[in-house]
Amino acid sequence: MHSYRRNIRGIIDELFNNAIKAGATSIEASVNFDGDQVVIKVKDNGSGMDEEKLKEVEKKLYRPRREELEDYYGSLAGQSFQGKGLSLVGMMTDKAEVITAPGKGTEITVCIKL
């Protein structure tokens, strides 16, 4: 089994960093173990995203999972890498969902199969 705990922390760090950049004053996070997967959800009251920005974020999050690189990426997620952080999150997760609206904040849910 991969060092999923470090990956979880890196994912949460990255999603928190993005919420802070979006001006959030309230950020909620949950991590739930559901059978053979971990579900991570981060919800904020930041600026939210318009359709164009949402498409950019989804493109980053919907990357194929790269298990052979997870340990490396897990140590990088959450650090500032010129906008590459969400791409790293996408490579460490199996599924992602983004709910957002301009001025309404953002909720991102990602799943990792163990």
N, C-alpha and C positions, 0 to 999 in steps of 0.2 A: 504494500500500500504506500502511496506517495505521502509525503509530509503535508497532508491536506490542511493541517492546522495553520502552518505558515501561509499556505495559499489563501485560506479563509481570511487571515489577518490582512494580507496584501490586498485582497479584493475589497474588504471593508475600508481599509485606508484609502484606496483609490476612489471609491464611491463617496466617502466622506470629503475627500479633497475636492471632488467635483461639486458637491453640494455647497461647500464653503465658497468656492469660486463663483457659484451662482447666487451668492448673497443670502444663503439660508441662515435663519436665526434659530431654527428648530430642525433637528435631524433625529430620526428614529431608525434604529437598526434591530433586526432580529436574525438569529441563526437557528434553524431547526433541522434536526436530523429526522428524516422521513424515510424509513426503510433503508434502501441502499443509496440514498442521496442526501446531500446537504442543500438546504434552501436558504439563501441569503437575501434579505430584503432591506433596502435602505430607502427611506421616504423623507423628503425635505420640503420646506416651504420657500425655496429659492425662486428664482425668476422663471423657472420652467423653460420649455423650448417650443419654438415654432416648428412647422413641418420640415423645413429645410434642415434645421439643426438636428431634429429627431432622426432624420434619414442618415445623417453623418454618424450619429451615435450608434444607431442600429447596425450600420455597416461595420463599425468597429467591434461591437459586441457579438455579432453573428458570424464570427470567424470559426473555422474548424478547430476543434480541440486538438492540442498538440501535447499529448501525455509525455512524450519523451523529453520535452523541454519544461515541464511544469515546475520542477524544483528551481530551475534558473529563473523562470518568469515569476514564481512566487516570491522570490527575494527582491524582485524589481518593482512589482506592483505597489502602488501607494507612493512611490517616489516621483519626483518631477522629471519627466522625460519628454518635454516638448510635445505634449498631447498624445503620447503613445500609450499612456496608462490604460485607457479603456480597451485598446487593442490587446494588451497583455491580459486583461480580465477576460476578454472574448476567447483567447487561446487557452484559458484555464477552466472554462465552464462548458457545460453541455447544452444549456438552454438559457435564454435571457428574454425578459419582457420589460418594456418601458412604457409607463403611463405618465403623460405630462401634458401640460397646456401652458401657454404664455401667462405669466403672472400667478400661476396656481401651484407651482412646485413640480417635483418629479418623484416618481416611485420606480425604482429599478429592482427587479427580482432576478436572481441568477441561480441556477442549479448545477451542482457538481455530483456526478456519480462516483461513488467510492469504489 
